[in-house]
Amino acid sequence: MTTQTHKKSRLDSLTANRKPTWTWMAAAAGSAILALLITLLAFESFSVVGFAILAGIFYVVSMYVISRVLEDRLKATDEFWRHLVWTSFFIALVPLISVLWSVTSQGLPTLLANPGLLTADMGGVVGSDDIATQSEGEPLQGGILHGLVGTLMITLLASVISIPVGLFASIYLTEYGNRNMFSRGIRFFVDVMTGIPSIVAGLFAFAGLTLFVELTIGTSPQALQSVKTGVTAAIALSVLMIPVVVRSTEEMLQVVSNELREASYALGVRKWRTIMKVVLPTAMSGIASGITLAIARVAGETAPILVTAGYVATTNWNPFSEWMTALPVFIYRQLINPTAPAAGDPSTARAWAGALVLIVIVMGLNLGARAIAKYFAPKTGK
């Protein structure tokens, strides 16, 4: 009897000052009901955003009050901040989910109903085609092939220019610079370049190549128009991409422990080989993520490409000659300047389809970066 009493007292001491496990469900249900009533009374029509915000606030406050009453101040404070962190996480997800849902719900039906959008461009498509599509139900004409090809070509060239420059610059700043005046100057200008507007990068590339053409070819209108090419757009995007690659790579290289470098030097390995075989593989995961972020940023730029590459309705496979269209520019033109102003629905449908393809490209880049980082990451064994 004494043993049973002792076990019961121990159990009571362990569960004392602890709220029931179903408390969060009751608090969530009460918060949802109260938020629903207030939303219906305060707004003329039901607002999902208002309901979610009020329900979240009521839930956090109610859980804090319940924890303060049933437990103690420290546990209540800990739970309050934990709920705030989770609430911030879900709030951060709302724009992402909203964008993905909007683009997918608008663009996917168009792509499924018109798979030819991926294999055709806007060459030969006129306003009467869109009018017939909207009023008579004719198949949607045209496509996004020229924008897809332009985006891939320009982004690839920008990556070829930016990634080596950014990697070598960050290696110098981390491994060789030793915080001298030259390295501090590079960091300062990299920080300045990180914040410049994208249109300034486009104007910089266009003005620089225009000056080069004037000095070498001439000042004729044909010579000046030849500046607008895919490679000019790639140079403009590289101005935006290099600072991101430099800063992200430098941060990842600084995270690598100095003990790894010193162990390699102690074995007689030269510095360049230590960087190639020890430092870079150790930081490859973060480097790949930073490069992916840089590529994703420039892949969606519109203004610099519009200034440097122009807009053309047909597919151009040569980035070194003639104008070239990218997907962001195609989406912009379809929304701002529809093929048929009196029938804008087909142009809007093409724009949503192009936006969905652009998001898929960015997601593919992220998956590819993860695969590369996993492949190059240092292998650890037990």
C-alpha positions as CSV (number, residue, x, y, z in Angstrom):
1,M,0.0,0.0,0.0
2,T,2.8,2.3,0.8
3,T,4.6,1.5,-2.5
4,Q,1.4,2.4,-4.5
5,T,1.0,5.6,-2.6
6,H,4.6,6.5,-3.3
7,K,4.3,5.8,-7.0
8,K,1.1,7.9,-7.1
9,S,2.8,10.8,-5.4
10,R,5.7,10.6,-7.8
11,L,3.3,10.6,-10.8
12,D,1.4,13.6,-9.3
13,S,4.7,15.5,-8.8
14,L,5.7,14.9,-12.4
15,T,2.4,16.0,-13.9
16,A,1.8,18.9,-11.4
17,N,1.6,22.4,-12.9
18,R,1.2,20.9,-16.4
19,K,-1.8,21.7,-18.6
20,P,-3.7,18.9,-20.4
21,T,-2.5,17.8,-23.8
22,W,-5.8,18.8,-25.4
23,T,-5.5,22.4,-24.3
24,W,-4.1,23.6,-27.7
25,M,-7.0,22.1,-29.5
26,A,-9.5,23.8,-27.2
27,A,-7.6,27.1,-27.6
28,A,-7.5,26.8,-31.4
29,A,-11.2,26.0,-31.6
30,G,-12.1,28.9,-29.3
31,S,-9.8,31.3,-31.2
32,A,-11.3,30.2,-34.6
33,I,-14.9,30.7,-33.4
34,L,-14.2,34.1,-31.9
35,A,-12.3,35.3,-35.0
36,L,-15.1,34.0,-37.2
37,L,-17.7,36.0,-35.2
38,I,-15.6,39.2,-35.2
39,T,-14.8,38.8,-39.0
40,L,-18.5,38.4,-39.9
41,L,-19.5,41.4,-37.8
42,A,-16.6,43.7,-38.7
43,F,-16.5,43.1,-42.5
44,E,-19.3,43.3,-45.0
45,S,-18.1,39.9,-46.5
46,F,-16.0,37.2,-45.0
47,S,-12.3,37.9,-45.2
48,V,-10.0,34.9,-45.1
49,V,-7.0,37.2,-44.3
50,G,-8.7,39.0,-41.5
51,F,-10.0,35.7,-40.1
52,A,-6.5,34.1,-40.2
53,I,-4.8,37.1,-38.5
54,L,-7.4,37.4,-35.7
55,A,-7.4,33.6,-35.1
56,G,-3.6,33.6,-34.8
57,I,-3.6,36.5,-32.4
58,F,-6.3,35.0,-30.2
59,Y,-4.6,31.6,-30.2
60,V,-1.2,33.0,-29.1
61,V,-2.8,35.2,-26.4
62,S,-5.0,32.4,-25.1
63,M,-2.2,29.9,-24.9
64,Y,-0.1,32.4,-23.0
65,V,-2.9,33.1,-20.5
66,I,-3.7,29.4,-20.0
67,S,0.0,28.5,-19.5
68,R,0.4,31.4,-17.0
69,V,-2.6,30.2,-15.0
70,L,-2.0,26.4,-15.1
71,E,1.8,26.4,-15.1
72,D,4.2,29.3,-14.3
73,R,5.6,32.4,-15.8
74,L,8.7,30.9,-17.3
75,K,6.8,28.2,-19.2
76,A,4.2,30.7,-20.3
77,T,6.9,33.0,-21.7
78,D,8.7,30.2,-23.4
79,E,5.4,29.0,-25.0
80,F,4.5,32.5,-26.0
81,W,7.7,33.0,-28.0
82,R,7.5,29.6,-29.5
83,H,4.1,30.3,-30.8
84,L,5.3,33.7,-32.2
85,V,8.0,31.9,-34.1
86,W,5.6,29.4,-35.6
87,T,3.2,32.2,-36.4
88,S,5.9,34.2,-38.2
89,F,6.8,31.0,-40.1
90,F,3.3,30.6,-41.3
91,I,3.0,34.3,-42.2
92,A,6.1,34.0,-44.3
93,L,4.6,31.0,-46.1
94,V,1.4,32.9,-47.0
95,P,2.9,35.0,-49.9
96,L,4.8,32.0,-51.3
97,I,1.8,29.8,-51.3
98,S,-0.4,32.6,-52.7
99,V,2.0,33.2,-55.6
100,L,2.3,29.5,-56.4
101,W,-1.4,29.0,-56.2
102,S,-2.2,32.0,-58.4
103,V,0.3,31.2,-61.0
104,T,-0.5,27.5,-61.1
105,S,-4.3,27.9,-61.1
106,Q,-4.0,30.5,-64.0
107,G,-1.1,29.0,-66.0
108,L,-1.5,25.3,-65.7
109,P,-4.9,25.0,-67.4
110,T,-3.6,27.1,-70.3
111,L,-0.5,24.9,-70.7
112,L,-2.6,21.7,-70.5
113,A,-5.1,22.9,-73.0
114,N,-2.5,24.3,-75.3
115,P,0.8,22.3,-75.1
116,G,1.9,24.0,-78.3
117,L,2.7,27.1,-76.4
118,L,6.0,25.5,-75.5
119,T,7.0,24.8,-79.1
120,A,5.7,28.0,-80.9
121,D,6.6,31.7,-80.8
122,M,4.6,34.8,-81.6
123,G,5.8,35.0,-85.2
124,G,2.8,35.7,-87.5
125,V,0.3,36.0,-84.7
126,V,-1.9,39.1,-85.2
127,G,-4.8,40.7,-83.3
128,S,-7.4,38.9,-85.4
129,D,-6.2,35.6,-84.1
130,D,-6.7,36.6,-80.5
131,I,-10.1,38.0,-81.3
132,A,-11.1,34.8,-82.9
133,T,-9.9,32.8,-79.9
134,Q,-11.8,35.0,-77.4
135,S,-15.1,35.4,-79.4
136,E,-15.3,32.3,-81.5
137,G,-13.4,29.8,-79.4
138,E,-10.6,29.2,-81.9
139,P,-7.4,27.5,-80.6
140,L,-4.9,29.8,-78.9
141,Q,-2.3,30.9,-81.3
142,G,1.4,31.7,-80.6
143,G,3.6,30.5,-77.8
144,I,6.5,31.3,-75.4
145,L,9.3,29.4,-77.2
146,H,11.2,32.6,-78.1
147,G,11.0,33.8,-74.5
148,L,12.0,30.4,-73.1
149,V,15.0,30.2,-75.4
150,G,16.0,33.8,-74.7
151,T,15.8,33.2,-70.9
152,L,17.9,30.1,-71.0
153,M,20.5,31.6,-73.4
154,I,20.9,34.9,-71.5
155,T,20.9,33.3,-68.1
156,L,23.5,30.7,-69.2
157,L,25.8,33.4,-70.6
158,A,25.4,35.5,-67.5
159,S,26.3,32.5,-65.3
160,V,29.3,31.7,-67.4
161,I,30.5,35.3,-66.9
162,S,29.6,35.7,-63.3
163,I,30.3,32.4,-61.5
164,P,34.0,32.2,-62.2
165,V,34.5,35.9,-61.5
166,G,32.6,35.7,-58.3
167,L,34.3,32.6,-57.1
168,F,37.8,33.8,-57.8
169,A,37.1,37.2,-56.2
170,S,35.7,35.6,-53.1
171,I,38.6,33.2,-52.9
172,Y,41.0,36.1,-53.1
173,L,39.1,38.1,-50.4
174,T,39.0,35.1,-48.0
175,E,42.4,33.3,-48.6
176,Y,44.7,36.0,-50.0
177,G,43.4,39.4,-49.2
178,N,44.4,39.5,-45.5
179,R,42.1,42.6,-45.2
180,N,44.5,44.9,-47.0
181,M,43.4,48.1,-48.5
182,F,42.7,46.5,-51.9
183,S,40.4,43.8,-50.4
184,R,38.5,46.4,-48.3
185,G,37.9,48.4,-51.5
186,I,36.6,45.3,-53.3
187,R,34.2,44.6,-50.4
188,F,33.0,48.2,-50.4
189,F,32.3,48.2,-54.2
190,V,30.6,44.8,-54.0
191,D,28.3,46.0,-51.3
192,V,27.5,49.1,-53.4
193,M,26.8,46.9,-56.5
194,T,24.5,44.7,-54.5
195,G,22.1,47.5,-53.9
196,I,22.0,49.1,-57.4
197,P,18.7,49.1,-59.3
198,S,18.5,46.6,-62.1
199,I,17.7,49.2,-64.7
200,V,21.0,50.9,-63.9
201,A,22.9,47.7,-64.7
202,G,21.0,47.5,-68.0
203,L,21.9,51.1,-68.9
204,F,25.5,50.5,-67.9
205,A,25.9,47.5,-70.2
206,F,24.1,49.3,-73.0
207,A,26.1,52.5,-72.7
208,G,29.4,50.6,-72.5
209,L,28.8,48.5,-75.5
210,T,27.4,51.5,-77.4
211,L,30.6,53.4,-76.8
212,F,32.6,50.4,-77.9
213,V,30.6,50.1,-81.2
214,E,30.9,53.9,-81.8
215,L,34.7,53.6,-81.5
216,T,35.1,50.5,-83.6
217,I,32.2,50.3,-86.1
218,G,30.7,53.8,-86.3
219,T,27.7,55.8,-85.2
220,S,25.2,54.7,-87.9
221,P,21.7,53.7,-86.6
222,Q,22.3,50.1,-87.8
223,A,25.5,49.9,-85.8
224,L,23.8,51.3,-82.6
225,Q,20.9,48.9,-83.0
226,S,23.3,46.0,-83.2
227,V,24.2,46.6,-79.6
228,K,20.9,45.1,-78.5
229,T,21.7,41.4,-78.3
230,G,21.5,38.6,-75.9
231,V,25.1,38.9,-74.9
232,T,24.5,42.6,-73.9
233,A,21.7,41.4,-71.7
234,A,24.0,38.7,-70.2
235,I,26.6,41.4,-69.4
236,A,23.9,43.5,-67.7
237,L,22.7,40.6,-65.6
238,S,26.2,39.6,-64.7
239,V,26.6,43.1,-63.1
240,L,23.7,42.1,-60.8
241,M,24.9,38.5,-60.3
242,I,28.5,39.0,-59.5
243,P,28.0,40.8,-56.2
244,V,25.6,38.2,-54.9
245,V,28.0,35.4,-55.8
246,V,30.9,37.1,-54.2
247,R,29.2,37.9,-50.9
248,S,27.5,34.5,-50.5
249,T,30.7,32.6,-51.5
250,E,32.8,34.7,-49.2
251,E,30.5,34.0,-46.2
252,M,30.6,30.3,-46.9
253,L,34.4,30.2,-47.2
254,Q,34.8,32.1,-43.9
255,V,32.6,29.4,-42.2
256,V,35.2,26.7,-43.0
257,S,37.3,26.1,-39.9
258,N,40.9,27.2,-40.0
259,E,41.9,23.9,-38.4
260,L,41.2,22.2,-41.7
261,R,43.5,24.6,-43.6
262,E,46.2,24.2,-41.0
263,A,46.0,20.4,-41.0
264,S,46.4,20.4,-44.8
265,Y,49.3,22.8,-44.6
266,A,50.9,20.6,-42.0
267,L,50.9,17.7,-44.4
268,G,52.8,19.8,-46.9
269,V,49.8,20.5,-49.3
270,R,50.2,23.7,-51.2
271,K,47.7,26.5,-50.7
272,W,46.0,26.3,-54.0
273,R,45.5,22.6,-53.6
274,T,44.2,23.1,-50.1
275,I,41.6,25.5,-51.4
276,M,40.6,23.2,-54.2
277,K,40.5,19.9,-52.2
278,V,39.6,21.0,-48.7
279,V,38.1,24.5,-48.5
280,L,35.8,24.5,-51.6
281,P,34.4,21.0,-51.1
282,T,33.6,21.8,-47.5
283,A,31.7,25.0,-48.4
284,M,30.3,23.7,-51.7
285,S,26.7,23.3,-50.3
286,G,26.5,26.9,-49.3
287,I,28.3,28.1,-52.4
288,A,25.8,26.2,-54.6
289,S,22.9,27.7,-52.7
290,G,24.3,31.3,-53.1
291,I,24.9,30.8,-56.9
292,T,21.4,29.4,-57.3
293,L,20.0,32.5,-55.5
294,A,22.0,34.7,-57.8
295,I,20.7,32.9,-60.9
296,A,17.2,32.9,-59.7
297,R,17.4,36.6,-59.1
298,V,18.6,37.5,-62.6
299,A,16.4,35.0,-64.4
300,G,13.3,37.0,-63.4
301,E,14.7,40.5,-64.3
302,T,12.7,42.5,-66.9
303,A,14.0,46.1,-67.1
304,P,17.7,45.4,-68.0
305,I,16.8,42.8,-70.6
306,L,14.2,45.1,-72.1
307,V,16.9,47.8,-72.4
308,T,19.7,45.6,-73.7
309,A,18.1,42.8,-75.7
310,G,14.8,44.4,-76.9
311,Y,11.8,42.5,-77.9
312,V,11.2,40.3,-80.9
313,A,8.3,38.0,-81.7
314,T,10.4,35.2,-83.3
315,T,12.9,32.8,-81.8
316,N,16.5,33.8,-81.9
317,W,19.0,31.1,-81.1
318,N,22.1,33.3,-81.5
319,P,22.7,35.6,-78.5
320,F,25.5,37.4,-80.4
321,S,23.3,38.7,-83.2
322,E,19.9,40.5,-83.4
323,W,17.4,41.1,-80.7
324,M,16.3,38.5,-78.2
325,T,13.3,38.1,-76.0
326,A,13.3,36.7,-72.4
327,L,10.3,35.2,-70.5
328,P,10.0,38.2,-68.1
329,V,9.9,40.6,-71.0
330,F,7.4,38.4,-72.9
331,I,5.1,38.3,-69.8
332,Y,5.4,42.1,-69.4
333,R,4.6,42.8,-73.1
334,Q,1.6,40.4,-73.1
335,L,0.1,42.2,-70.1
336,I,1.0,45.8,-71.0
337,N,0.6,45.6,-74.8
338,P,-1.7,42.7,-75.7
339,T,-1.7,41.3,-79.2
340,A,-5.3,42.4,-79.5
341,P,-6.2,45.3,-77.2
342,A,-9.9,44.5,-77.7
343,A,-9.4,40.9,-76.8
344,G,-6.9,40.7,-74.0
345,D,-7.8,37.3,-72.5
346,P,-5.5,35.3,-74.9
347,S,-2.5,37.5,-74.1
348,T,-3.2,37.2,-70.4
349,A,-3.4,33.4,-70.7
350,R,0.0,33.4,-72.4
351,A,1.4,35.6,-69.7
352,W,0.3,33.3,-66.9
353,A,1.6,30.3,-68.8
354,G,5.0,32.0,-69.2
355,A,5.0,32.9,-65.5
356,L,4.4,29.2,-64.6
357,V,7.3,28.1,-66.9
358,L,9.6,30.7,-65.3
359,I,8.8,29.5,-61.8
360,V,9.4,25.9,-62.9
361,I,12.8,26.9,-64.3
362,V,13.7,28.6,-61.0
363,M,12.6,25.5,-59.0
364,G,14.6,23.3,-61.3
365,L,17.7,25.5,-60.7
366,N,17.2,25.1,-56.9
367,L,16.9,21.3,-57.2
368,G,19.9,21.2,-59.4
369,A,21.9,23.2,-56.9
370,R,21.0,20.8,-54.1
371,A,22.0,17.9,-56.2
372,I,25.4,19.5,-57.1
373,A,26.0,20.4,-53.4
374,K,25.2,16.9,-52.3
375,Y,27.5,15.4,-55.0
376,F,30.5,17.7,-54.1
377,A,30.0,17.8,-50.4
378,P,32.8,16.0,-48.5
379,K,32.1,12.4,-47.8
380,T,32.1,11.4,-44.2
381,G,32.3,7.9,-42.9
382,K,31.9,6.2,-39.5
